[in-house]
Amino acid sequence: MVFFTCSACGESLKKAQVEKHLLKCRACQVLSCIDCSKDFWGDDYKNHNKCISEDQKYGGKDFQAKANKGDVKQQQWIQRIQQAMEQPGVEPSVWKVLQMVSTHNNVPRKKAKFENWMKNCLKICTPCLLEKVWEICSAAADSNSNQTNHQMNGAETNGNKRDERKNKKKKRKTSDEQNGENTDEKQTRKKRKREEKEQNADEKSNKKQKKRKQDAFDESLNPEGEEPEKQESESSSTGKFNWKGTIKAVLRDAPEDGLAVKKLRKKVLAAYYSFTGDSNFRSEEELLSLFNRKINSNPKFKILKDRVRLVK
């Protein structure tokens, strides 16, 4: 509600009371708004339908007022009445009533309440005039409402399209991220499989090399598991260690019940290392395997429990 102060007598007036007050107070030339302190000359006050609230007045320069739905609808209704006044072909009597209505900010928006308000506030009781005024106001309201709805529908459609585009972008982004994760997982699995294959291939290659060495070593033995006589002979030309002769020599010096396998192996291998020196290219496993074949395959060596003796 807008309140004014008379510059002549200082009386506070509602907007609806100003016209009557001007008839009584002839010295009144300026009306000041109580809320915004703005001065209005002549009939300028009629266009001042809404003023700032106390929160706006004392809230500071950064204050942002919250829109009141009721006030917004009321202002839209008054604007429609003012627009109806500008339509061509409006009767003078109707135009005068519309001008009186537009100066108020509490005009009802329903037909029954609107007519009662005009009868009580504006003292207009002619049914025909009331009907004409309402028809013009409601027609302007309907046309404005259709335009507003069309704008809202258009805005809603545009908003829906924007939402659809955003959703599509989000879906594509999510899909790309998932595909990226799946691709990384696939690459990791492929790399792991490739490493396992390489490791298995290396193990197979090592096994094959060991097998070839063992086969080559086995081929160098005769059917009884002994090296050929050329390899057993302690010859300076061949340079081969005489396993059979060395084992016989150690057992000849042993007691009648023989010698322990470990002790015999220790003495024979010591003789072998002494004979070969730095030219030994056989591993310890190969030497142990060869020693076991020598004592197990030769009938002149008899093994009883853990001892070996020479058969005479």
URNORLIN-V130008 format. One record per backbone hydrogen bond with DSSP energy under -1.0 kcal/mol. NH is the residue of the N-H (numbers start at 1). CO is the residue of the C=O. E is the energy in kcal/mol with one decimal. If there is no record, write none. Layout:
nh=NH co=CO e=E
nh=NH co=CO e=E
This chain:
nh=4 co=13 e=-3.2
nh=5 co=32 e=-2.5
nh=6 co=11 e=-2.4
nh=7 co=30 e=-1.8
nh=10 co=6 e=-1.5
nh=13 co=4 e=-3.3
nh=15 co=2 e=-1.2
nh=17 co=14 e=-1.1
nh=21 co=17 e=-2.0
nh=22 co=18 e=-2.3
nh=24 co=20 e=-1.1
nh=25 co=21 e=-3.6
nh=26 co=24 e=-1.1
nh=28 co=25 e=-1.0
nh=31 co=40 e=-2.4
nh=32 co=5 e=-2.2
nh=33 co=38 e=-2.6
nh=34 co=3 e=-2.4
nh=37 co=33 e=-1.6
nh=40 co=31 e=-2.7
nh=42 co=29 e=-1.3
nh=44 co=41 e=-2.1
nh=46 co=43 e=-1.6
nh=47 co=44 e=-1.3
nh=48 co=45 e=-1.5
nh=49 co=47 e=-1.3
nh=57 co=53 e=-2.1
nh=58 co=54 e=-2.5
nh=63 co=60 e=-1.1
nh=72 co=68 e=-2.6
nh=73 co=69 e=-2.4
nh=74 co=70 e=-2.2
nh=75 co=71 e=-2.5
nh=76 co=72 e=-2.1
nh=77 co=73 e=-2.2
nh=78 co=74 e=-2.3
nh=79 co=75 e=-2.4
nh=80 co=76 e=-1.9
nh=81 co=77 e=-1.8
nh=82 co=78 e=-2.4
nh=83 co=79 e=-2.3
nh=84 co=80 e=-2.1
nh=85 co=81 e=-1.4
nh=95 co=91 e=-3.0
nh=96 co=92 e=-2.3
nh=97 co=93 e=-1.6
nh=98 co=94 e=-2.5
nh=99 co=95 e=-2.1
nh=100 co=96 e=-1.8
nh=101 co=97 e=-2.4
nh=102 co=98 e=-2.3
nh=104 co=101 e=-1.8
nh=114 co=110 e=-2.9
nh=115 co=111 e=-2.6
nh=116 co=112 e=-2.1
nh=117 co=113 e=-2.4
nh=118 co=114 e=-2.1
nh=119 co=115 e=-2.1
nh=120 co=116 e=-2.4
nh=121 co=117 e=-3.2
nh=124 co=118 e=-1.9
nh=130 co=126 e=-2.5
nh=131 co=127 e=-2.4
nh=132 co=128 e=-2.1
nh=133 co=129 e=-2.5
nh=134 co=130 e=-2.3
nh=135 co=131 e=-2.4
nh=136 co=132 e=-2.2
nh=137 co=133 e=-2.2
nh=138 co=134 e=-3.1
nh=139 co=135 e=-2.3
nh=140 co=136 e=-2.1
nh=141 co=137 e=-2.1
nh=142 co=138 e=-2.6
nh=143 co=139 e=-2.3
nh=144 co=140 e=-2.1
nh=145 co=141 e=-2.4
nh=146 co=142 e=-2.5
nh=147 co=143 e=-2.0
nh=148 co=144 e=-2.5
nh=149 co=145 e=-2.9
nh=150 co=146 e=-2.5
nh=151 co=147 e=-2.3
nh=152 co=148 e=-3.0
nh=153 co=149 e=-3.2
nh=154 co=150 e=-2.5
nh=155 co=151 e=-2.8
nh=156 co=152 e=-3.0
nh=157 co=153 e=-2.9
nh=158 co=154 e=-2.6
nh=159 co=155 e=-2.7
nh=160 co=156 e=-2.8
nh=161 co=157 e=-2.5
nh=162 co=158 e=-2.5
nh=163 co=159 e=-2.6
nh=164 co=160 e=-2.6
nh=165 co=161 e=-2.5
nh=166 co=162 e=-2.6
nh=167 co=163 e=-2.9
nh=168 co=164 e=-2.6
nh=169 co=165 e=-2.4
nh=170 co=166 e=-2.6
nh=171 co=167 e=-2.7
nh=172 co=168 e=-2.8
nh=173 co=169 e=-2.7
nh=174 co=170 e=-2.9
nh=175 co=171 e=-3.0
nh=176 co=172 e=-2.8
nh=177 co=173 e=-2.5
nh=178 co=174 e=-2.6
nh=179 co=175 e=-2.8
nh=180 co=176 e=-2.6
nh=181 co=177 e=-2.6
nh=182 co=178 e=-2.9
nh=183 co=179 e=-2.7
nh=184 co=180 e=-2.3
nh=185 co=181 e=-2.4
nh=186 co=182 e=-2.6
nh=187 co=183 e=-2.6
nh=188 co=184 e=-2.4
nh=189 co=185 e=-2.6
nh=190 co=186 e=-2.7
nh=191 co=187 e=-2.4
nh=192 co=188 e=-2.4
nh=193 co=189 e=-2.6
nh=194 co=190 e=-2.6
nh=195 co=191 e=-2.4
nh=196 co=192 e=-2.3
nh=197 co=193 e=-2.6
nh=198 co=194 e=-2.4
nh=199 co=195 e=-2.5
nh=200 co=196 e=-2.7
nh=201 co=197 e=-2.7
nh=202 co=198 e=-2.3
nh=203 co=199 e=-2.4
nh=204 co=200 e=-2.7
nh=205 co=201 e=-2.5
nh=206 co=202 e=-2.5
nh=207 co=203 e=-2.5
nh=208 co=204 e=-2.6
nh=209 co=205 e=-2.3
nh=210 co=206 e=-2.5
nh=211 co=207 e=-2.6
nh=212 co=208 e=-2.7
nh=213 co=209 e=-2.4
nh=214 co=210 e=-2.6
nh=215 co=211 e=-3.0
nh=216 co=212 e=-2.8
nh=217 co=213 e=-2.4
nh=218 co=214 e=-2.9
nh=219 co=215 e=-2.6
nh=221 co=218 e=-1.6
nh=222 co=226 e=-4.7
nh=225 co=222 e=-2.6
nh=231 co=228 e=-1.1
nh=232 co=228 e=-1.6
nh=233 co=229 e=-1.8
nh=235 co=233 e=-2.2
nh=239 co=235 e=-2.4
nh=243 co=241 e=-1.1
nh=246 co=242 e=-2.0
nh=247 co=243 e=-2.6
nh=248 co=244 e=-2.3
nh=249 co=245 e=-2.3
nh=250 co=246 e=-2.2
nh=251 co=247 e=-2.3
nh=252 co=248 e=-2.2
nh=253 co=249 e=-1.1
nh=258 co=255 e=-1.6
nh=259 co=308 e=-3.1
nh=261 co=306 e=-2.6
nh=264 co=260 e=-2.9
nh=265 co=261 e=-2.8
nh=266 co=262 e=-2.2
nh=267 co=263 e=-2.1
nh=268 co=264 e=-2.5
nh=269 co=265 e=-2.6
nh=270 co=266 e=-1.8
nh=271 co=267 e=-2.0
nh=272 co=268 e=-2.2
nh=273 co=269 e=-2.8
nh=274 co=270 e=-2.1
nh=275 co=271 e=-1.8
nh=276 co=272 e=-2.9
nh=277 co=273 e=-2.3
nh=279 co=276 e=-1.9
nh=287 co=283 e=-2.0
nh=288 co=284 e=-2.5
nh=289 co=285 e=-2.4
nh=290 co=286 e=-2.5
nh=291 co=287 e=-2.6
nh=292 co=288 e=-2.3
nh=293 co=289 e=-2.0
nh=294 co=290 e=-2.2
nh=295 co=291 e=-2.0
nh=296 co=292 e=-1.8
nh=297 co=293 e=-2.5
nh=298 co=294 e=-1.0
nh=301 co=298 e=-1.5
nh=302 co=309 e=-2.5
nh=304 co=307 e=-2.6
nh=307 co=304 e=-1.9
nh=308 co=259 e=-3.4
nh=309 co=302 e=-2.4
nh=311 co=300 e=-3.1
